[in-house]
Amino acid sequence: MAVFALPRAPIFPDPALADKDGLLAVGGDLSPQRLLAAYALGIFPWYSDNSPILWWSPDPRLVLEPSCIHVPRRLERLLRQGRFTFSLDRVFAQVITRCAQIPRHGKIGTWIVPEMLAAYCALHDLGFAHSIEVWEDNELVGGVYGVALGQAFFGESMFYERSNASKAGLVILSRALHGAGFTLFDCQQVTRHMLNFGAQIISRTEFLTRLAQAVKHNGIPGKWRLADGSLVDG
């Protein structure tokens, strides 16, 4: 299948036209308008230094229902111990920067290039990109960030500097999303890590059907915060 060159307008071809690896299009920009148009269609950017912007729509897709997250007993016990505390959208820029800086096993560099980092910080300022921060003794030790549209959350990356910190953040975020009515947590690609939390592999067709329903609903505008474990606007 062909890989499409994007026009100036923030529009995309049908995700079903992506190649066997999920690559759909190349080019365009990382403006908020284009990013939001992409996510609404189940498309996301992923590329590295010295590469044009690449847009992907994998098939199959890995998704987690926030209401059905599986929490291992050891991790549940850790959460009850209160070793970590959590916040939402307090230090988004620090979370995405740390995600960009952490070494990846077997990989050189990062896909969170400076232009990508700036683009998601802009989405955060507009109230569409969010982070959960994990703290230990007032030190940032883990975090997760992603994009929210309607009742869908698109997980982008996570980091940890203490054992189980990002896992704990993922659980707290999923529970908060469930409480706020979110029905879909997009994991984008299949990983053993997310399968262990109860994520399911579904076809692109099913994913896009569920996504279309999720984005019809109103989201929670602006910056978020945690209040007794619940997600509320800031």
Backbone hydrogen bonds in HBPLUS format (Angstrom, degrees):
<---DONOR---> <-ACCEPTOR-->    atom                        ^
c    i                          cat <-CA-CA->   ^        H-A-AA   ^      H-
h    n   atom  resd res      DA  || num        DHA   H-A  angle D-A-AA Bond
n    s   type  num  typ     dist DA aas  dist angle  dist       angle   num
A0004-PHE N   A0024-LEU O   3.04 MM  20  6.34 162.4  2.07 147.5 141.9     1
A0026-VAL N   A0004-PHE O   2.75 MM  22  6.16 146.4  1.86 163.7 170.8     2
A0006-LEU N   A0026-VAL O   3.05 MM  20  6.18 164.8  2.08 162.4 164.6     3
A0011-ILE N   A0009-ALA O   2.81 MM   2  5.64 137.0  2.00 108.2  94.8     4
A0017-LEU N   A0014-ASP O   2.92 MM   3  5.71 168.1  1.93 127.4 131.2     5
A0018-ALA N   A0015-PRO O   3.09 MM   3  5.70 163.7  2.12 123.5 123.7     6
A0019-ASP N   A0023-LEU O   2.85 MM   4  5.42 165.5  1.87 146.6 145.1     7
A0022-GLY N   A0019-ASP O   2.85 MM   3  5.21 157.6  1.90 114.7 122.3     8
A0057-SER N   A0022-GLY O   2.67 MM  35  4.84 159.1  1.72 143.5 150.7     9
A0024-LEU N   A0055-TRP O   2.84 MM  31  5.69 173.3  1.85 158.6 159.3    10
A0025-ALA N   A0055-TRP O   3.36 MM  30  5.10 161.8  2.40 128.8 132.9    11
A0055-TRP N   A0025-ALA O   2.92 MM  30  5.10 163.4  1.95 150.5 147.7    12
A0027-GLY N   A0053-ILE O   2.84 MM  26  5.04 152.9  1.91 145.5 151.2    13
A0035-LEU N   A0031-SER O   2.96 MM   4  6.20 170.1  1.97 163.1 166.2    14
A0036-LEU N   A0032-PRO O   2.93 MM   4  6.00 167.6  1.95 152.6 155.9    15
A0037-ALA N   A0033-GLN O   3.04 MM   4  6.14 153.9  2.11 140.1 147.7    16
A0038-ALA N   A0034-ARG O   2.88 MM   4  6.09 151.7  1.96 147.7 155.6    17
A0039-TYR N   A0035-LEU O   2.94 MM   4  6.24 170.3  1.95 158.6 159.3    18
A0040-ALA N   A0036-LEU O   3.07 MM   4  6.14 157.9  2.12 145.0 151.0    19
A0041-LEU N   A0038-ALA O   2.92 MM   3  5.31 144.9  2.04 109.1 119.9    20
A0043-ILE N   A0038-ALA O   2.88 MM   5  4.74 165.6  1.90 134.3 132.6    21
A0042-GLY N   A0039-TYR O   2.96 MM   3  4.86 165.3  1.99 106.4 110.3    22
A0044-PHE N   A0056-TRP O   3.07 MM  12  5.44 152.1  2.15 141.6 150.2    23
A0056-TRP N   A0044-PHE O   2.85 MM  12  5.44 165.1  1.88 152.7 156.6    24
A0046-TRP N   A0054-LEU O   2.97 MM   8  5.70 155.0  2.03 151.3 157.6    25
A0061-ARG N   A0202-ILE O   2.74 MM 141  5.39 168.3  1.75 164.4 168.6    26
A0202-ILE N   A0061-ARG O   2.81 MM 141  5.39 168.5  1.82 162.5 165.7    27
A0187-CYS N   A0062-LEU O   2.88 MM 125  5.27 155.2  1.94 149.3 152.5    28
A0063-VAL N   A0200-GLN O   2.92 MM 137  5.42 164.5  1.95 153.4 156.4    29
A0200-GLN N   A0063-VAL O   2.69 MM 137  5.42 161.5  1.72 165.4 163.8    30
A0064-LEU N   A0185-PHE O   2.79 MM 121  4.93 161.7  1.82 147.7 154.1    31
A0185-PHE N   A0064-LEU O   2.88 MM 121  4.93 134.1  2.09 148.4 161.1    32
A0068-CYS N   A0065-GLU O   2.74 MM   3  5.33 159.8  1.78 125.5 132.5    33
A0070-HIS N   A0197-PHE O   2.75 MM 127  4.65 175.2  1.75 126.4 128.1    34
A0075-LEU N   A0072-PRO O   3.07 MM   3  5.36 117.9  2.47 103.3 117.9    35
A0076-GLU N   A0072-PRO O   2.92 MM   4  6.23 159.9  1.96 157.7 164.3    36
A0077-ARG N   A0073-ARG O   2.90 MM   4  6.07 153.9  1.96 147.1 153.9    37
A0078-LEU N   A0074-ARG O   3.03 MM   4  6.28 149.6  2.12 139.3 147.6    38
A0079-LEU N   A0075-LEU O   2.96 MM   4  6.28 153.8  2.03 150.1 156.5    39
A0080-ARG N   A0076-GLU O   3.08 MM   4  6.37 154.2  2.15 145.5 152.0    40
A0081-GLN N   A0077-ARG O   3.09 MM   4  6.34 139.6  2.26 142.2 152.9    41
A0081-GLN N   A0078-LEU O   3.20 MM   3  5.14 127.0  2.50  92.7 106.3    42
A0082-GLY N   A0079-LEU O   3.25 MM   3  5.61 152.8  2.33 105.8 113.3    43
A0085-THR N   A0135-TRP O   3.00 MM  50  5.14 154.9  2.07 138.3 145.8    44
A0135-TRP N   A0085-THR O   2.83 MM  50  5.14 168.1  1.84 154.2 155.4    45
A0087-SER N   A0133-GLU O   3.06 MM  46  5.17 147.3  2.17 139.2 145.5    46
A0133-GLU N   A0087-SER O   2.78 MM  46  5.17 165.7  1.80 148.1 152.8    47
A0089-ASP N   A0131-SER O   2.84 MM  42  5.07 161.9  1.88 142.8 149.0    48
A0094-GLN N   A0091-VAL O   3.07 MM   3  5.38 121.5  2.43 104.2 118.6    49
A0095-VAL N   A0091-VAL O   3.11 MM   4  6.48 155.1  2.18 154.4 161.8    50
A0095-VAL N   A0092-PHE O   3.02 MM   3  5.17 115.5  2.45  99.3 115.0    51
A0096-ILE N   A0092-PHE O   3.06 MM   4  6.41 167.2  2.08 167.6 168.0    52
A0097-THR N   A0093-ALA O   3.03 MM   4  6.02 151.8  2.11 139.8 148.3    53
A0098-ARG N   A0094-GLN O   2.92 MM   4  6.06 156.4  1.98 146.3 152.3    54
A0099-CYS N   A0095-VAL O   2.94 MM   4  6.20 153.9  2.01 149.2 157.0    55
A0100-ALA N   A0096-ILE O   3.02 MM   4  6.23 145.3  2.14 139.0 147.7    56
A0101-GLN N   A0097-THR O   3.06 MM   4  6.27 135.6  2.26 139.2 151.3    57
A0101-GLN N   A0098-ARG O   3.14 MM   3  4.98 126.7  2.44  91.2 105.3    58
A0102-ILE N   A0098-ARG O   3.11 MM   4  6.20 141.5  2.26 152.1 158.3    59
A0107-LYS N   A0104-ARG O   3.01 MM   3  5.33 164.4  2.03 135.9 133.0    60
A0116-MET N   A0113-VAL O   2.90 MM   3  5.22 120.8  2.26 109.2 124.7    61
A0117-LEU N   A0113-VAL O   2.95 MM   4  6.25 161.0  1.99 160.6 166.9    62
A0118-ALA N   A0114-PRO O   2.98 MM   4  6.19 165.7  2.00 151.4 154.7    63
A0119-ALA N   A0115-GLU O   3.01 MM   4  6.13 152.0  2.09 139.4 147.3    64
A0120-TYR N   A0116-MET O   3.04 MM   4  6.31 159.0  2.09 155.6 159.3    65
A0121-CYS N   A0117-LEU O   3.04 MM   4  6.24 148.9  2.14 147.1 156.1    66
A0122-ALA N   A0118-ALA O   3.01 MM   4  6.25 146.7  2.13 142.6 151.4    67
A0123-LEU N   A0119-ALA O   3.03 MM   4  6.40 149.7  2.13 140.1 148.4    68
A0124-HIS N   A0120-TYR O   2.88 MM   4  6.09 146.4  1.99 138.6 148.1    69
A0125-ASP N   A0121-CYS O   2.97 MM   4  6.26 154.7  2.04 144.5 150.5    70
A0126-LEU N   A0122-ALA O   3.13 MM   4  6.42 136.9  2.32 139.0 150.4    71
A0126-LEU N   A0123-LEU O   3.16 MM   3  5.03 127.3  2.45  90.6 104.4    72
A0128-PHE N   A0123-LEU O   2.90 MM   5  5.29 166.8  1.91 153.4 149.0    73
A0129-ALA N   A0123-LEU O   3.38 MM   6  5.25 150.6  2.47  96.3  96.7    74
A0127-GLY N   A0124-HIS O   2.92 MM   3  5.01 155.9  1.98 105.1 113.0    75
A0148-ALA N   A0128-PHE O   2.80 MM  20  5.43 163.6  1.82 163.9 169.6    76
A0130-HIS N   A0146-GLY O   2.86 MM  16  5.64 157.4  1.91 151.1 158.7    77
A0146-GLY N   A0130-HIS O   2.98 MM  16  5.64 150.6  2.07 156.0 163.8    78
A0132-ILE N   A0144-VAL O   2.89 MM  12  5.41 155.0  1.95 153.5 161.6    79
A0144-VAL N   A0132-ILE O   3.10 MM  12  5.41 150.3  2.20 144.7 152.8    80
A0134-VAL N   A0142-GLY O   2.86 MM   8  4.83 159.6  1.90 143.6 137.1    81
A0141-VAL N   A0134-VAL O   2.87 MM   7  5.76 163.6  1.90 154.6 160.0    82
A0136-GLU N   A0139-GLU O   2.90 MM   3  5.22 153.9  1.97 142.1 149.8    83
A0139-GLU N   A0136-GLU O   2.99 MM   3  5.22 150.2  2.08 107.3 116.6    84
A0161-GLU N   A0141-VAL O   2.64 MM  20  4.85 153.3  1.71 155.0 148.0    85
A0143-GLY N   A0159-PHE O   3.05 MM  16  5.56 149.8  2.15 150.3 147.4    86
A0159-PHE N   A0143-GLY O   2.98 MM  16  5.56 151.0  2.07 150.8 156.5    87
A0145-TYR N   A0157-SER O   3.07 MM  12  5.88 159.3  2.11 164.8 167.5    88
A0156-GLU N   A0145-TYR O   2.96 MM  11  5.89 163.8  1.99 148.6 149.4    89
A0147-VAL N   A0154-PHE O   3.01 MM   7  5.05 150.0  2.10 132.1 138.5    90
A0154-PHE N   A0147-VAL O   2.69 MM   7  5.05 168.6  1.70 157.9 162.1    91
A0149-LEU N   A0152-ALA O   2.94 MM   3  5.34 160.7  1.98 151.6 158.0    92
A0152-ALA N   A0149-LEU O   2.86 MM   3  5.34 161.2  1.90 138.2 144.3    93
A0151-GLN N   A0214-ALA O   2.92 MM  63  4.81 165.3  1.94 124.3 129.2    94
A0183-THR N   A0151-GLN O   2.96 MM  32  5.76 147.2  2.07 143.8 150.2    95
A0184-LEU N   A0151-GLN O   3.41 MM  33  6.66 152.5  2.49 160.1 158.4    96
A0153-PHE N   A0184-LEU O   2.87 MM  31  6.24 158.5  1.91 154.7 161.8    97
A0186-ASP N   A0153-PHE O   2.75 MM  33  6.15 156.5  1.80 158.6 165.4    98
A0155-GLY N   A0186-ASP O   2.94 MM  31  5.87 146.9  2.05 151.0 159.7    99
A0165-ALA N   A0162-ARG O   3.03 MM   3  5.49 163.6  2.06 139.4 138.1   100
A0168-ALA N   A0164-ASN O   2.92 MM   4  6.03 157.9  1.97 148.2 153.7   101
A0169-GLY N   A0165-ALA O   3.00 MM   4  6.27 156.8  2.05 146.4 153.0   102
A0170-LEU N   A0166-SER O   2.87 MM   4  6.09 152.8  1.95 146.1 153.1   103
A0171-VAL N   A0167-LYS O   3.08 MM   4  6.38 156.2  2.14 149.1 154.3   104
A0172-ILE N   A0168-ALA O   3.05 MM   4  6.33 170.7  2.06 156.3 158.1   105
A0173-LEU N   A0169-GLY O   2.88 MM   4  5.99 160.0  1.92 149.7 155.9   106
A0174-SER N   A0170-LEU O   2.89 MM   4  6.02 162.5  1.92 147.3 152.3   107
A0175-ARG N   A0171-VAL O   2.95 MM   4  6.18 162.0  1.98 154.2 158.8   108
A0176-ALA N   A0172-ILE O   2.99 MM   4  6.15 155.2  2.05 144.4 151.4   109
A0177-LEU N   A0173-LEU O   2.83 MM   4  6.07 158.2  1.88 154.6 160.9   110
A0178-HIS N   A0174-SER O   2.92 MM   4  6.12 159.8  1.96 148.2 153.6   111
A0179-GLY N   A0175-ARG O   3.01 MM   4  6.21 161.3  2.04 145.9 150.8   112
A0180-ALA N   A0176-ALA O   3.07 MM   4  6.28 134.0  2.29 138.7 150.7   113
A0180-ALA N   A0177-LEU O   3.09 MM   3  5.06 129.9  2.35  94.6 108.3   114
A0182-PHE N   A0177-LEU O   2.92 MM   5  5.21 158.0  1.97 152.9 146.0   115
A0181-GLY N   A0178-HIS O   3.03 MM   3  5.21 163.8  2.06 110.2 114.2   116
A0189-GLN N   A0187-CYS O   2.75 MM   2  5.80 130.9  1.99 115.7 100.0   117
A0195-LEU N   A0191-THR O   3.07 MM   4  6.32 154.0  2.14 148.9 157.0   118
A0196-ASN N   A0192-ARG O   3.02 MM   4  6.20 148.1  2.12 148.7 155.2   119
A0197-PHE N   A0194-MET O   3.01 MM   3  5.11 143.2  2.15  99.7 110.7   120
A0199-ALA N   A0194-MET O   3.16 MM   5  5.64 159.7  2.21 146.6 142.6   121
A0198-GLY N   A0195-LEU O   3.01 MM   3  5.20 161.1  2.04 110.6 114.3   122
A0207-PHE N   A0203-SER O   2.93 MM   4  6.18 164.0  1.96 152.3 157.5   123
A0208-LEU N   A0204-ARG O   2.84 MM   4  6.05 166.2  1.86 158.7 161.0   124
A0209-THR N   A0205-THR O   3.08 MM   4  6.29 150.7  2.17 143.8 151.8   125
A0210-ARG N   A0206-GLU O   2.97 MM   4  6.23 164.4  1.99 156.0 159.3   126
A0211-LEU N   A0207-PHE O   2.77 MM   4  5.96 154.9  1.84 152.4 160.8   127
A0212-ALA N   A0208-LEU O   2.93 MM   4  5.99 160.0  1.97 142.4 147.2   128
A0213-GLN N   A0209-THR O   3.34 MM   4  6.63 149.7  2.44 140.8 147.6   129
A0214-ALA N   A0210-ARG O   3.02 MM   4  6.25 157.0  2.08 145.9 152.7   130
A0215-VAL N   A0211-LEU O   2.95 MM   4  6.16 161.4  1.98 164.7 166.8   131
A0216-LYS N   A0213-GLN O   3.31 MM   3  5.46 152.2  2.39 101.6 109.7   132
A0217-HIS N   A0214-ALA O   3.41 MM   3  6.02 156.9  2.47 111.8 116.8   133
A0234-GLY N   A0223-LYS O   2.47 MM  11  5.04 149.5  1.55 160.3 151.6   134
A0225-ARG N   A0232-VAL O   2.84 MM   7  5.53 142.2  1.98 158.6 164.2   135
A0232-VAL N   A0225-ARG O   3.00 MM   7  5.53 164.6  2.02 162.8 166.8   136
A0227-ALA N   A0230-SER O   2.86 MM   3  5.09 155.3  1.92 142.0 150.3   137
A0230-SER N   A0227-ALA O   3.02 MM   3  5.09 163.5  2.05 109.0 113.1   138
